[in-house]
């Protein structure tokens, strides 16, 4: 699988970050006297970023705040999250082994995420995944963030790859839309944070465990050889 590039979403795809992100959101919302918002309410907003998590938390209780107050809560969220970024967050089962195998096979690897760049890199470093990745581009380091295709194509190029020989792995409609817009085949995972069954979003392949990723990548890579 030489000359192949595989780009992963981060939250809900490569790493189960929901516990720490939900804790950060509820920490911020507690500052205005709100009770904790259930995780299943906040998780679908993870793909869109911290601000959307706060807005969804407010919406859940019917509250609205001025933009300046939302910005203040976002600051509380980000400070708390950075200080507690890997308390409970862990790579999904089998993810580390797959990254190591792909790396050993010469596959270029990257992360394309709507998480802020410094938080993405802090999390990846805390989990000791940084040595396995050729590129990490967070939303604020991209020219345009997902679902715009340039976020993905920039990540592929930074990883040293070619868009025509790249595959994306993601867990939400944002990832599927990004890959489709970039003309890149996409693998959807069932264990992420999508508010809809991932199969309904019609990725090229659906997997339910990282044990299935290598065969999925191999099957898509065959398309490149046939083209």
Secondary structure by P-SEA (a helix, b strand, c coil): cccbbbbbbcccccccaaaaaaaaaaaaaaaacccccccccccccccccaaaaaaaaaaaacccccaaaaaaaaaaaaaaaaaccccccccccaaaaaaaaaaaabbbbbbbccccaaaaaaaaaaacccccccccccccccccccccaaaaaaaaaaaccccccbbbbbccaaaaaaaaaacbbbbbbccccccccccccccccccccccccaaaaaaaaaaaaac
